[in-house]
Amino acid sequence: MPAANKSALFQKLPSTDELLHDPQIHGLVESDGHAPVTESIRVVLARLREEISADQLDEKSLPIALGGLSAAVERQLRQSLRYSLRPLINATGVILHTNLGRAPLAASAFDHIRGTASGYSNLEFDLKTGERGKRDVHVDRLFQRLLGSDCAGSVISTIVVNNNAAAVLLALNSLAEGGEVIVSRGELVEIGGSFRIPDVMSKSNTTLREVGTTNRTRVADYENAINDRTRLLLRVHRSNFEITGFTEQPSVAELVALAQRRKLPLIEDLGSGALIDLRSVGINGEPGVLDSLQAGVDIVTYSGDKLLGGPQAGLISGRADLVARMRSNPLFRALRVDKLTYAALETTLIAYVKHDHDAVPVLRMMRLAKNEITRRAEAVLSHVESSQTSQQLKLELLDGESVVGGGAAPSAVLPTTLIALIHSGVGANELSARLRAGTPPIAARVEEGHILLDLRTVFPEQDDILSAALASLTGN
């Protein structure tokens, strides 16, 4: 298009001020504010200028675009003001999906969060004395009921920081700053986001002393490495990988005996950390917090939003004298959590105290029987098939496996029934993208050209929404 013609088209574009006086757009200003509407107008006009420059708009098509300006501005406004953090349906079958926010909270937590956050609370206020209190007392009392007030002859206490990496950082810095920490080479794990145990130790101002080999470490390796600079022994649970074959690893009992004999604290980083015996839900080989404390481990660190099923938090449980040293560390204030986390964590722990494990979504999902998942999957299948307007979408039920995820129990699988989708006119990746583009978005697995949906991680009240979303795929 000649430059003169483009110039004429540019001149036909209204100014921002003109559009602000348009009756429809003026209504948006009243409801959503002057600044965001003005910015949306500028974005839409800039887009039109780009289309004119790229010869995508001419004298015939520009009037059509101008006629839809107010609608375009409203769409842009809604998009700019929409939440980026949005709820979605997790149909992957990964219970603790790190990318999807890990553990969903118990429904009762929201009432407690709302009541605590919408006004003032006694977060650090002792109601009996009227003086300043400590925020960790709200959950420490519950942890003592769940873990016991003493284990292996020591008084037990628990404090809360913002995640498990912070818990390890605080524990090491408080108990071993300037000294050496002994850990097996086979336990130098890397967790999500390229975050490595050696990096955490470096930031804690301790020196890593590796012992053993990747696949074999004996208790004698720890003992031979102990010197005048040794401050503690560290055991890291291999929560997100396994080493099989020609392997050896000291038992917790062996390390406890060594630590006690050499008068050194033993810290165990469980990573996930369960408060119930997971064998009851078919998961073996995953140690619990109470197991470690009863075995004599001095300090256990673990996450709040993994197997515990609560909010993101790092929990430090163990000998009260050692925990007191961490509480007095200036780092503790930098790493502490807010009232929302305490409210959610307190609600979760009360469910454990009441033995109401089904109130904790993560535990409920792990306990869900395959036949119940099959029944729900059949209902979804029936609904979609009865709603189809074409035969392009084919669904079938397959035997499959759910996983715990979140770096917990890497070898554990739970039997499930999968809904498999295949579309005759759309590939699996495109189909997955369409599911993610819905409201709410749906996250699924893509394997061997199929979309796989696992209802273990879909809340029952979401089944109808999922069914409607699948049925709508036939009309695309």
ROVEXDO-517073 format. One line per field, with one value per residue (C-alpha): x, y, z; residue in one letter; residue number from 1. Coordinates in nm, 4 decimals. Layout:
ROVEXDO-517073
xx	c(X,...)
yy	c(Y,...)
zz	c(Z,...)
res	c(A,...)
n	c(NUM,...)
END
This chain:
ROVEXDO-517073
xx	c(0.0000,0.1409,0.2614,0.0047,-0.2809,-0.1446,-0.1175,-0.4834,-0.5807,-0.3778,-0.5664,-0.8976,-0.8000,-0.9659,-0.7583,-0.7477,-0.9423,-1.2168,-1.2630,-1.2759,-1.5871,-1.7562,-2.0663,-1.9788,-1.6167,-1.7136,-1.9171,-1.6000,-1.4199,-1.6888,-1.6741,-1.3024,-1.1186,-0.9637,-0.6049,-0.6673,-0.9235,-0.6840,-0.4061,-0.6392,-0.7340,-0.3676,-0.2960,-0.5877,-0.4939,-0.1299,-0.2471,-0.4498,-0.1486,0.0629,-0.2005,-0.2152,0.1647,0.1654,-0.1045,-0.3487,-0.6051,-0.7142,-0.9893,-1.2529,-1.1582,-1.0678,-1.4284,-1.5228,-1.2378,-1.3348,-1.6940,-1.5744,-1.3392,-1.5413,-1.5765,-1.2036,-1.1198,-1.3453,-1.1838,-0.8379,-0.9467,-1.0864,-0.7701,-0.5453,-0.7419,-0.7835,-0.5991,-0.2788,-0.2965,-0.6050,-0.7679,-0.7567,-0.8600,-0.5741,-0.6508,-0.2877,-0.3120,-0.0076,-0.1308,0.1488,0.2067,0.4657,0.3711,0.0055,0.0581,0.1180,-0.1270,-0.4768,-0.5969,-0.8770,-1.2083,-1.2222,-0.8953,-1.0615,-1.2987,-1.0082,-0.7966,-1.0849,-1.1563,-0.7895,-0.6994,-1.0057,-0.9411,-0.6969,-0.5830,-0.3741,-0.0852,0.1755,-0.0470,-0.0895,-0.4574,-0.3931,-0.1243,-0.2067,0.1590,0.3491,0.3474,0.5147,0.3478,0.4700,0.2702,-0.0432,0.0861,0.3577,0.0861,-0.0683,0.2626,0.3293,-0.0007,0.0824,0.4531,0.4538,0.5862,0.9067,1.0769,1.3784,1.3993,1.4070,1.1416,1.0069,0.9346,0.8402,0.8884,0.7724,0.9559,0.8551,0.9682,1.1822,1.4919,1.4621,1.4249,1.7493,1.9239,1.8150,1.9028,2.2517,2.3304,2.2105,2.3914,2.6969,2.7971,3.1701,3.2094,3.1756,2.8630,2.9063,2.6723,2.6805,2.7631,2.4597,2.2332,2.3446,2.0091,1.8861,1.5236,1.2983,1.4300,1.7949,1.8096,2.0801,2.1632,2.5287,2.4051,2.1872,2.4815,2.7065,2.4577,2.4318,2.8053,2.8925,3.1465,3.0224,3.2164,3.1201,3.1705,3.1288,3.0464,2.7381,2.6034,2.7675,2.8202,2.8867,2.8561,3.2342,3.2697,3.0908,3.2955,3.6285,3.5396,3.4616,3.7193,3.7462,3.5534,3.2599,2.9389,2.6710,2.5728,2.3181,2.1004,1.9021,1.6086,1.6267,1.2750,1.2842,1.5044,1.6246,1.9597,1.9279,2.1696,2.5027,2.4126,2.4587,2.3339,2.3620,2.0372,1.8911,1.9686,2.3382,2.3649,2.1772,2.4168,2.7197,2.5856,2.5128,2.8512,3.0363,2.7971,2.6941,2.3436,2.1888,1.9619,1.7397,1.5988,1.2900,1.1876,0.8236,0.7450,0.4301,0.2372,0.0579,0.1780,0.1612,0.1418,-0.2258,-0.2716,-0.0480,0.2777,0.5804,0.9321,0.8450,0.9576,0.7385,0.8366,0.7458,0.9539,1.2676,1.2079,1.1331,1.4518,1.6492,1.7070,1.7646,1.6113,1.3776,1.2987,1.0068,0.7548,0.4054,0.2564,0.3599,0.2550,0.1331,-0.1260,-0.1083,0.0196,0.3690,0.5920,0.9151,0.8765,1.1526,1.0714,1.3052,1.4964,1.3602,1.7059,1.8243,1.5000,1.5383,1.8766,1.7114,1.4294,1.6834,1.8739,1.8092,1.7489,1.4337,1.2662,1.3693,1.2279,0.9159,0.5642,0.2585,-0.0828,-0.2374,0.0093,-0.0437,-0.4205,-0.4034,-0.1489,-0.3453,-0.6606,-0.4707,-0.3151,-0.6493,-0.7814,-0.4932,-0.5633,-0.9288,-0.8171,-1.0346,-0.7882,-1.0473,-1.0676,-0.7124,-0.7442,-0.4012,-0.4767,-0.8259,-0.6849,-0.4257,-0.6924,-0.9331,-1.0122,-0.9776,-1.3380,-1.4631,-1.2466,-1.3806,-1.7410,-1.6824,-1.4914,-1.7782,-2.0210,-1.8005,-1.7689,-2.1454,-2.2131,-1.9652,-2.0867,-2.4486,-2.3561,-2.1397,-2.2449,-1.9998,-1.7957,-1.4589,-1.3786,-1.3289,-1.3027,-1.2153,-1.1226,-0.7776,-0.6067,-0.3346,-0.1332,-0.1426,0.1710,0.2279,0.4638,0.6235,0.9463,0.7710,0.7751,0.9249,0.8626,0.5112,0.2169,-0.1551,-0.3802,-0.6345,-0.8634,-0.7730,-0.9973,-0.8150,-0.9075,-0.8213,-0.9621,-0.9726,-0.9136,-0.6885,-0.3541,-0.2974,-0.0830,-0.3421,-0.6187,-0.4218,-0.3768,-0.7529,-0.8184,-0.5696,-0.7360,-1.0743,-1.2391,-1.1283,-0.8129,-0.7690,-0.4252,-0.3957,-0.1271,-0.0207,0.1177,0.1585,-0.0808,-0.3533,-0.4866,-0.5065,-0.7276,-0.7020,-0.9936,-0.7953,-0.6795,-1.0096,-1.2486,-1.5854,-1.7682,-1.5524,-1.6680,-1.9572,-1.7308,-1.4805,-1.7554,-1.8865,-1.5357,-1.4753,-1.8129,-1.7366,-1.4275,-1.6478,-1.7822,-1.4414)
yy	c(0.0000,0.3430,0.5573,0.8268,0.5784,0.4517,0.8084,0.8635,0.5514,0.6587,0.9893,0.8050,0.6510,0.8300,0.9777,0.8326,1.1302,1.0836,0.7222,0.8092,1.0148,0.7296,0.6354,0.2636,0.3240,0.5983,0.3332,0.1239,0.4218,0.4509,0.0821,0.0045,0.3364,0.5912,0.4573,0.0940,0.1973,0.4562,0.1979,-0.0492,0.2149,0.2810,-0.0885,-0.1336,0.1757,0.0643,-0.2733,-0.1036,0.1062,-0.2095,-0.3765,-0.0740,-0.0699,-0.4415,-0.3965,-0.6045,-0.3218,-0.1231,0.1262,-0.1482,-0.3335,-0.0354,0.0852,-0.2626,-0.2529,0.0961,-0.0167,-0.2741,-0.0453,-0.0219,-0.4002,-0.4405,-0.1976,-0.3866,-0.7203,-0.5720,-0.4248,-0.7556,-0.9355,-0.6792,-0.6947,-1.0720,-1.2568,-1.4223,-1.6745,-1.8805,-2.1993,-2.4988,-2.8622,-3.1034,-3.4136,-3.5305,-3.7826,-3.6235,-3.5488,-3.3151,-3.1400,-2.8692,-2.6691,-2.6747,-2.5536,-2.8859,-2.9682,-2.8188,-2.6982,-2.8397,-2.6613,-2.5648,-2.3736,-2.1000,-2.0024,-1.9793,-1.7812,-1.5437,-1.4888,-1.4365,-1.2169,-0.9966,-0.8247,-0.8384,-1.1522,-1.2662,-1.3669,-1.2411,-1.1430,-1.3517,-1.3311,-1.4473,-1.1969,-0.9181,-0.9078,-0.9885,-1.3558,-1.5855,-1.6752,-2.0360,-2.1309,-2.1607,-2.4760,-2.6003,-2.7177,-2.9264,-3.0708,-3.1808,-3.3684,-3.5337,-3.6006,-3.6275,-3.3748,-3.5790,-3.8381,-4.0514,-3.8693,-3.5156,-3.2428,-3.1818,-2.8404,-2.7197,-2.3893,-2.2787,-2.1010,-2.0378,-2.3659,-2.6716,-2.5212,-2.2362,-2.4896,-2.6635,-2.3270,-2.2092,-2.5382,-2.5553,-2.1897,-2.2084,-2.5294,-2.5463,-2.1965,-2.1828,-2.5573,-2.8734,-3.0749,-3.4378,-3.5781,-3.8767,-3.8154,-4.0253,-3.7719,-3.4484,-3.4079,-3.1406,-3.0396,-2.8397,-2.5227,-2.6447,-2.5921,-2.8121,-2.9209,-2.8075,-2.4589,-2.4401,-2.5496,-2.2876,-2.0095,-2.1315,-2.0571,-2.4184,-2.6395,-2.9491,-3.2641,-3.5368,-3.8983,-4.2311,-4.2712,-4.2054,-4.5575,-4.6795,-4.5010,-4.6734,-4.5406,-4.5774,-4.3140,-4.0643,-4.1593,-4.1350,-3.7851,-3.6423,-3.3881,-3.0825,-2.8699,-3.1113,-2.9550,-3.2027,-3.5007,-3.4518,-3.7198,-3.6212,-3.8348,-3.9280,-3.8053,-3.7430,-4.0271,-4.3782,-4.5534,-4.9254,-5.2118,-5.2243,-4.9812,-4.9295,-4.6604,-4.6383,-4.6880,-4.4101,-4.6168,-4.6401,-4.2652,-4.1918,-4.4159,-4.2469,-3.8969,-3.9741,-4.1388,-3.8411,-3.5854,-3.4326,-3.3328,-3.5438,-3.3582,-3.5414,-3.3535,-3.5584,-3.3211,-3.4243,-3.5506,-3.7473,-3.7343,-4.0664,-4.4158,-4.4123,-4.7902,-4.7404,-4.5920,-4.8430,-4.6435,-4.8225,-4.7058,-4.3418,-4.2506,-4.0371,-3.7505,-3.9449,-4.2445,-4.0301,-3.8555,-4.1806,-4.3281,-4.0497,-3.8004,-3.4623,-3.2348,-3.3195,-3.0721,-3.1188,-2.9399,-2.8272,-2.8509,-3.2042,-3.5210,-3.3197,-3.1613,-2.8060,-2.4685,-2.3992,-2.3976,-2.5395,-2.7249,-2.7894,-3.0427,-3.1829,-3.1218,-2.8106,-2.6780,-2.6953,-2.5471,-2.2606,-2.1781,-2.1577,-1.9400,-1.6901,-1.6762,-1.3452,-1.5563,-1.6921,-1.3516,-1.3219,-1.6647,-1.6673,-1.7099,-1.4879,-1.5256,-1.6800,-1.9690,-2.0223,-2.0246,-2.2819,-2.4944,-2.4868,-2.6037,-2.8876,-3.0045,-3.0005,-3.2400,-3.4755,-3.4381,-3.5307,-3.8200,-3.6650,-3.7539,-3.7266,-3.3543,-3.3213,-3.3381,-3.4955,-3.7814,-3.8232,-3.8495,-4.1061,-4.3137,-4.3011,-4.6531,-4.7430,-4.8635,-4.5210,-4.3525,-4.5981,-4.5179,-4.1454,-4.1952,-4.4008,-4.1201,-3.8627,-4.0883,-4.1373,-3.7636,-3.6726,-3.9415,-3.8353,-3.4698,-3.5163,-3.3394,-3.5419,-3.8587,-3.6820,-3.7304,-4.0859,-4.1752,-4.4987,-4.6123,-4.7576,-4.9040,-4.6694,-4.5358,-4.2172,-4.0847,-3.8865,-3.6314,-3.3304,-3.5216,-3.7671,-4.1478,-4.1582,-4.5297,-4.5364,-4.5675,-4.5917,-4.7938,-4.5811,-4.5661,-4.3204,-4.1511,-4.1575,-3.9038,-3.8974,-3.6518,-3.7467,-3.3899,-3.2480,-3.3697,-3.4450,-3.1371,-2.9067,-3.0799,-3.0313,-2.6621,-2.6241,-2.7780,-2.5387,-2.2434,-2.3165,-2.1616,-2.3101,-2.4463,-2.8234,-2.9806,-3.3309,-3.5811,-3.6353,-3.9812,-4.1631,-3.9360,-3.9596,-3.7170,-3.8998,-3.7729,-3.9136,-3.8306,-3.9124,-3.5493,-3.4030,-3.2985,-3.4773,-3.1439,-3.0703,-3.3802,-3.1981,-2.9088,-3.1533,-3.3394,-3.0165,-2.9113,-3.2459,-3.2382,-2.8889,-3.0224,-3.1911,-2.8572,-2.6968)
zz	c(0.0000,-0.0911,0.1971,0.1173,0.1511,0.4828,0.6076,0.5213,0.7145,1.0173,1.0162,1.0385,1.3716,1.6650,1.9454,2.2938,2.4251,2.1651,2.2625,2.6326,2.5554,2.3694,2.5775,2.5936,2.6862,2.9338,3.1150,3.1453,3.2974,3.5647,3.6526,3.6169,3.6415,3.4074,3.4039,3.2991,3.0328,2.8894,2.8730,2.6982,2.4379,2.3671,2.3235,2.0806,1.8752,1.8616,1.7324,1.4564,1.3555,1.3324,1.1131,0.8811,0.8551,0.7743,0.5045,0.7080,0.7078,0.4027,0.3145,0.3084,0.6267,0.8471,0.8913,1.0143,1.2661,1.3786,1.4279,1.6784,1.8691,2.1891,2.2036,2.1367,2.4168,2.6577,2.5639,2.6150,2.9476,3.0736,2.9687,3.1394,3.4655,3.4740,3.7483,3.6306,3.9149,3.8352,3.9627,3.7311,3.7193,3.7799,3.5733,3.5573,3.8396,4.0068,4.3573,4.4673,4.1346,4.2047,3.8941,3.9983,4.3543,4.5321,4.8114,4.7902,5.1282,5.3381,5.2855,5.6532,5.6157,5.4125,5.6935,5.9375,5.6893,5.6201,5.9877,6.0711,5.7732,5.7367,6.0696,6.3581,6.5383,6.8319,6.6053,6.8545,7.1440,7.4600,7.5489,7.9070,8.0000,7.7562,7.6568,7.3405,7.2496,6.9966,6.6698,6.6624,6.9745,6.7618,6.5919,6.8283,7.0705,6.7912,6.6759,7.0333,7.0344,6.7019,6.7570,7.1362,7.3816,7.4026,7.1836,7.2736,7.6076,7.4645,7.4768,7.1248,6.9771,6.6259,6.4443,6.1002,5.8173,5.4558,5.2923,5.3552,5.1902,5.4406,5.7203,5.6215,5.5816,5.9271,6.0964,5.9458,6.0080,6.3682,6.4618,6.2342,6.1170,6.0548,6.0904,5.8850,5.8093,5.7092,5.4426,5.2082,4.8418,4.7563,4.9277,4.7583,4.5911,4.3546,4.3986,4.1652,4.0057,4.0079,4.3843,4.5337,4.8880,4.8516,4.7558,5.0661,5.2804,5.1228,5.1995,5.5584,5.6001,5.6683,5.4959,5.3179,5.3993,5.1530,5.2540,5.0809,4.7142,4.5067,4.5532,4.8748,5.2034,5.5361,5.8894,5.9183,5.6447,5.8691,6.1737,5.9925,5.8687,6.2120,6.3299,6.5537,6.3007,6.2690,6.3981,6.2940,6.0790,5.8012,5.6474,5.3374,5.2294,4.8607,4.8096,4.4344,4.3053,4.3801,4.3625,4.2944,4.2427,4.4237,4.7037,5.0745,5.3101,5.6911,5.8769,6.0864,6.3977,6.3031,6.2498,6.5727,6.7662,6.6063,6.6701,7.0333,7.0849,6.9367,7.0942,6.7619,6.6512,6.3748,6.1326,5.8853,5.5880,5.5065,5.2276,5.2246,5.5709,5.6532,5.9798,5.9217,5.8359,5.4563,5.4441,5.5244,5.1754,4.9978,4.9987,5.1414,5.2199,5.2874,5.6426,5.8611,6.0895,6.4013,6.2856,6.2705,6.6023,6.7837,6.6376,6.8054,6.5230,6.6880,6.4218,6.1318,5.8535,5.6129,5.3936,5.4818,5.1335,5.0442,5.2259,5.5235,5.2922,5.4245,5.3020,5.1740,5.4803,5.6140,5.9424,6.1937,6.4663,6.7257,7.0468,7.2120,7.3066,6.9443,6.8120,7.0625,6.9084,6.5669,6.7012,6.8360,6.5050,6.3196,6.0071,6.1681,6.1447,5.7798,5.6997,5.9174,5.7776,5.8058,5.9688,5.6566,5.6653,6.0378,5.9911,5.7099,5.8937,6.2191,6.0408,5.8713,6.1971,6.3783,6.1127,6.2039,6.5749,6.5104,6.2851,6.0153,5.7398,5.4638,5.5414,5.4052,5.0234,4.9682,5.2068,5.0627,4.7104,4.8164,4.9913,4.6954,4.5743,4.2078,4.1815,4.2919,4.0267,3.7688,3.8628,3.8199,3.4925,3.3501,3.4378,3.2625,2.9592,2.9412,2.9686,2.6941,2.4552,2.4982,2.4367,2.1277,1.8104,1.5996,1.6212,1.6000,1.9680,2.0901,2.4586,2.6334,2.9825,3.0534,3.3566,3.4762,3.7668,3.9719,4.1400,4.4579,4.2988,4.4665,4.5225,4.7545,4.7259,4.3740,4.3281,4.4726,4.2340,4.3000,4.0669,3.8822,3.5789,3.3041,3.0507,2.7167,2.4482,2.0808,1.8241,1.4570,1.3423,1.6142,1.7495,2.1161,2.1800,2.0226,2.2162,2.5384,2.4534,2.4035,2.7436,2.9021,2.7270,2.8829,3.1859,3.4129,3.2457,3.2548,3.2932,3.1491,3.0504,2.6894,2.6167,2.2842,2.0969,2.3603,2.6183,2.9512,3.2347,3.5874,3.8169,4.1306,4.1356,4.0133,4.2889,4.2519,4.2233,3.9163,3.7241,3.5542,3.4542,3.3092,3.1225,2.9686,2.8632,2.6931,2.5207,2.3851,2.2081,1.9508,1.8370,1.7726)
res	c(M,P,A,A,N,K,S,A,L,F,Q,K,L,P,S,T,D,E,L,L,H,D,P,Q,I,H,G,L,V,E,S,D,G,H,A,P,V,T,E,S,I,R,V,V,L,A,R,L,R,E,E,I,S,A,D,Q,L,D,E,K,S,L,P,I,A,L,G,G,L,S,A,A,V,E,R,Q,L,R,Q,S,L,R,Y,S,L,R,P,L,I,N,A,T,G,V,I,L,H,T,N,L,G,R,A,P,L,A,A,S,A,F,D,H,I,R,G,T,A,S,G,Y,S,N,L,E,F,D,L,K,T,G,E,R,G,K,R,D,V,H,V,D,R,L,F,Q,R,L,L,G,S,D,C,A,G,S,V,I,S,T,I,V,V,N,N,N,A,A,A,V,L,L,A,L,N,S,L,A,E,G,G,E,V,I,V,S,R,G,E,L,V,E,I,G,G,S,F,R,I,P,D,V,M,S,K,S,N,T,T,L,R,E,V,G,T,T,N,R,T,R,V,A,D,Y,E,N,A,I,N,D,R,T,R,L,L,L,R,V,H,R,S,N,F,E,I,T,G,F,T,E,Q,P,S,V,A,E,L,V,A,L,A,Q,R,R,K,L,P,L,I,E,D,L,G,S,G,A,L,I,D,L,R,S,V,G,I,N,G,E,P,G,V,L,D,S,L,Q,A,G,V,D,I,V,T,Y,S,G,D,K,L,L,G,G,P,Q,A,G,L,I,S,G,R,A,D,L,V,A,R,M,R,S,N,P,L,F,R,A,L,R,V,D,K,L,T,Y,A,A,L,E,T,T,L,I,A,Y,V,K,H,D,H,D,A,V,P,V,L,R,M,M,R,L,A,K,N,E,I,T,R,R,A,E,A,V,L,S,H,V,E,S,S,Q,T,S,Q,Q,L,K,L,E,L,L,D,G,E,S,V,V,G,G,G,A,A,P,S,A,V,L,P,T,T,L,I,A,L,I,H,S,G,V,G,A,N,E,L,S,A,R,L,R,A,G,T,P,P,I,A,A,R,V,E,E,G,H,I,L,L,D,L,R,T,V,F,P,E,Q,D,D,I,L,S,A,A,L,A,S,L,T,G,N)
n	c(1,2,3,4,5,6,7,8,9,10,11,12,13,14,15,16,17,18,19,20,21,22,23,24,25,26,27,28,29,30,31,32,33,34,35,36,37,38,39,40,41,42,43,44,45,46,47,48,49,50,51,52,53,54,55,56,57,58,59,60,61,62,63,64,65,66,67,68,69,70,71,72,73,74,75,76,77,78,79,80,81,82,83,84,85,86,87,88,89,90,91,92,93,94,95,96,97,98,99,100,101,102,103,104,105,106,107,108,109,110,111,112,113,114,115,116,117,118,119,120,121,122,123,124,125,126,127,128,129,130,131,132,133,134,135,136,137,138,139,140,141,142,143,144,145,146,147,148,149,150,151,152,153,154,155,156,157,158,159,160,161,162,163,164,165,166,167,168,169,170,171,172,173,174,175,176,177,178,179,180,181,182,183,184,185,186,187,188,189,190,191,192,193,194,195,196,197,198,199,200,201,202,203,204,205,206,207,208,209,210,211,212,213,214,215,216,217,218,219,220,221,222,223,224,225,226,227,228,229,230,231,232,233,234,235,236,237,238,239,240,241,242,243,244,245,246,247,248,249,250,251,252,253,254,255,256,257,258,259,260,261,262,263,264,265,266,267,268,269,270,271,272,273,274,275,276,277,278,279,280,281,282,283,284,285,286,287,288,289,290,291,292,293,294,295,296,297,298,299,300,301,302,303,304,305,306,307,308,309,310,311,312,313,314,315,316,317,318,319,320,321,322,323,324,325,326,327,328,329,330,331,332,333,334,335,336,337,338,339,340,341,342,343,344,345,346,347,348,349,350,351,352,353,354,355,356,357,358,359,360,361,362,363,364,365,366,367,368,369,370,371,372,373,374,375,376,377,378,379,380,381,382,383,384,385,386,387,388,389,390,391,392,393,394,395,396,397,398,399,400,401,402,403,404,405,406,407,408,409,410,411,412,413,414,415,416,417,418,419,420,421,422,423,424,425,426,427,428,429,430,431,432,433,434,435,436,437,438,439,440,441,442,443,444,445,446,447,448,449,450,451,452,453,454,455,456,457,458,459,460,461,462,463,464,465,466,467,468,469,470,471,472,473,474,475,476)
END
